[in-house]
Amino acid sequence: MEQSASKRPIDIVSLYPKDMNIYGDSGNVLAIERRLSLYGYEPRIHAVNQNDAWPDHADIILGGGGQDTGQKKIIEDLFRRADMLHELADDGVPMLMICGLYQLFGEYFETVDGTKLEGISIIRSYTVGRDVRMIGNLVEHSELFGDIIGYENHSGQTFLREGVAPLGHMDGEGTGNNGEDHTEGALVNHVIGTYMHGSLLPKNPKISDFLIRAAAERRYGEFAPQFTDETREQLAHLDETAARAREVAASRPR
């Protein structure tokens, strides 16, 4: 007998949406929620802000970007959860951290004014703030995901430690992590850090499916979509819309 969607929940933690949600990053939560539903799972969204209780299950963790002031607001709470987040990352929980939380998942972020915000070191990287802001549409190339399309807007320059794999590489245009080594983002186990806003996931369904597959396999031992004719058609339409959005975004100048 097939298991119904109501018996296959996937718990999604939206991390600090009050202070770390800028440039459409909440769209990543909506994209995961929609695709999970179409695959026949029951998405359960848990917004976790400062001092909020952690849910009983965390299958996917999504975090967004924010200004320096937002990072300073959440840093104390983030450190209280650091050991748990390390354990979850080591256990294979998929995570997507955008911009400001990408920086704080590294070793430290030194702001333009010289303030040093210690990170929780899930990603071995460090970030230094600069006066020049890096803004514009971005296309990067990934062996795992193909072309990744998004929008960067950051003044921090992030440098990956030796042995840390970038999310992607760029040919020419775009500054990415630091404007020097043609890398963008980082991929550690199932943890993705990136400067890509946009929001990222609606235009990059391969990354959504990477997170969903990892979550389903960890919780249920397999990723087993259960389609109806209607949901299969809706998923195809969603992917067609994403393809059109990718074409438009890729054609726009920085």
Stockholm file with secondary structure:
# STOCKHOLM 1.0

chainA/1-254         MEQSASKRPIDIVSLYPKDMNIYGDSGNVLAIERRLSLYGYEPRIHAVNQNDAWPDHADIILGGGGQDTGQKKIIEDLFRRADMLHELADDGVPMLMICGLYQLFGEYFETVDGTKLEGISIIRSYTVGRDVRMIGNLVEHSELFGDIIGYENHSGQTFLREGVAPLGHMDGEGTGNNGEDHTEGALVNHVIGTYMHGSLLPKNPKISDFLIRAAAERRYGEFAPQFTDETREQLAHLDETAARAREVAASRPR
#=GR chainA/1-254 SS CCCCGGGSEEEEEEESTTTSCCTTTHHHHHHHHHHHHHTTCEEEEEEECTTCCCCSCCSEEEECCCCHHHHHHHHHHHHHTHHHHHHHHHTTCCEEEETHHHHHTSSEEECTTSCEEECCCSSCEEEEEEEEEEEEEEEEEETTTEEEEEEEEEEEEEEECTTCBCSEECSSSCCTTTSSSCEECEEETTEEEECCBSCHHHHCHHHHHHHHHHHHHHHHSSCCCCCCHHHHHHHHHHHHHHHHHHHHHHHSCC
#=GC SS_cons         CCCCGGGSEEEEEEESTTTSCCTTTHHHHHHHHHHHHHTTCEEEEEEECTTCCCCSCCSEEEECCCCHHHHHHHHHHHHHTHHHHHHHHHTTCCEEEETHHHHHTSSEEECTTSCEEECCCSSCEEEEEEEEEEEEEEEEEETTTEEEEEEEEEEEEEEECTTCBCSEECSSSCCTTTSSSCEECEEETTEEEECCBSCHHHHCHHHHHHHHHHHHHHHHSSCCCCCCHHHHHHHHHHHHHHHHHHHHHHHSCC
//
